[in-house]
């Protein structure tokens, strides 16, 4: 049994029912094989950063990253349209549909992860 990693990482990262990270990808130029990626350990942190730097949701595909797979998230979960991100409680409530046992009305199990204020 390894105890060291759990001391330095949030417990939620070891819950196999939720992603340990999120990735936003978009294609660069006309070459569909070249992508730019952004990572965060919370979806709210990822979207908050993309919004902060002025990037629009219509240019991105967002994925849940698990140890053995990645799953593309439907755009309506994180954006209102191609120009507006869902943020704050609206984003949380959207993802509550995916993680009903992990997101409550006042808190979520992702709260133990690094989460910039957005």
C-alpha positions in Angstrom: 0.0 0.0 0.0 1.3 3.4 -1.0 0.5 6.1 1.5 2.8 8.9 0.3 0.8 10.1 -2.8 -2.4 10.5 -0.8 -0.6 12.8 1.6 0.3 15.2 -1.1 -2.7 15.0 -3.4 -6.4 15.7 -2.7 -8.4 12.5 -1.8 -10.9 13.2 -4.7 -8.2 12.5 -7.2 -8.3 8.9 -6.1 -12.0 8.5 -6.6 -12.3 6.5 -9.8 -15.9 7.6 -10.3 -14.8 11.2 -11.1 -12.1 12.5 -13.5 -8.7 13.4 -12.0 -8.3 16.2 -14.6 -10.0 18.1 -17.4 -8.5 19.1 -20.8 -9.7 21.7 -23.2 -8.5 21.2 -26.8 -8.8 23.2 -29.9 -7.3 22.8 -33.4 -4.7 25.2 -34.5 -5.1 26.5 -38.1 -6.3 24.2 -40.9 -4.2 21.2 -39.8 -6.6 19.1 -37.8 -3.7 17.1 -36.3 -2.3 20.1 -34.5 -4.0 21.0 -31.2 -3.5 23.4 -28.3 -4.4 22.0 -24.9 -5.2 23.5 -21.5 -5.4 21.3 -18.3 -6.9 21.7 -14.8 -7.9 19.4 -12.0 -11.4 21.1 -11.9 -13.7 22.0 -14.7 -14.5 25.3 -13.0 -10.8 26.1 -12.8 -10.3 25.2 -16.5 -13.2 27.3 -17.7 -12.4 30.1 -15.4 -8.9 30.3 -16.9 -10.2 30.1 -20.5 -12.7 32.9 -19.8 -10.0 35.0 -18.1 -7.7 34.9 -21.1 -10.6 35.7 -23.5 -11.0 32.4 -25.2 -14.5 31.4 -26.4 -16.2 28.1 -25.9 -17.0 27.6 -29.6 -13.4 26.9 -30.3 -12.9 24.1 -27.7 -13.7 20.5 -27.0 -13.5 19.6 -23.3 -12.7 16.2 -22.0 -12.9 14.4 -18.6 -9.6 12.6 -18.0 -9.6 9.3 -16.2 -6.7 7.0 -15.6 -7.7 4.6 -18.4 -9.9 6.8 -20.7 -11.1 10.2 -21.7 -14.7 11.3 -22.3 -15.7 14.3 -24.3 -18.2 16.6 -22.5 -21.2 17.8 -24.4 -20.7 21.6 -25.1 -24.1 22.5 -23.6 -22.7 21.4 -20.2 -20.1 24.1 -20.1 -21.3 26.8 -22.5 -24.5 28.8 -23.2 -23.5 29.2 -26.8 -20.3 29.6 -28.8 -19.5 32.9 -27.1 -20.5 32.4 -23.5 -19.2 30.1 -20.8 -21.3 28.8 -18.0 -19.6 29.9 -14.7 -20.2 29.7 -11.0 -23.3 28.0 -9.7 -24.7 27.6 -13.2 -21.7 25.5 -14.2 -21.9 23.5 -10.9 -25.6 22.7 -11.5 -25.0 21.7 -15.0 -22.3 19.2 -13.9 -24.5 18.0 -11.0 -26.4 16.0 -13.7 -23.2 14.1 -14.5 -21.9 13.8 -10.9 -25.1 13.7 -8.7 -23.4 12.1 -5.8 -20.4 14.5 -5.9 -21.9 18.0 -6.3 -24.3 19.3 -3.7 -26.2 22.6 -3.4 -23.5 24.2 -1.2 -20.4 22.1 -1.8 -18.7 19.5 -4.0 -16.1 16.7 -3.6 -13.9 18.6 -6.0 -13.5 21.4 -3.4 -10.4 19.6 -2.0 -8.5 20.3 -5.3 -6.7 23.5 -6.2 -9.4 25.8 -7.4 -8.6 29.3 -8.4 -11.3 31.8 -7.6 -13.4 32.4 -10.7 
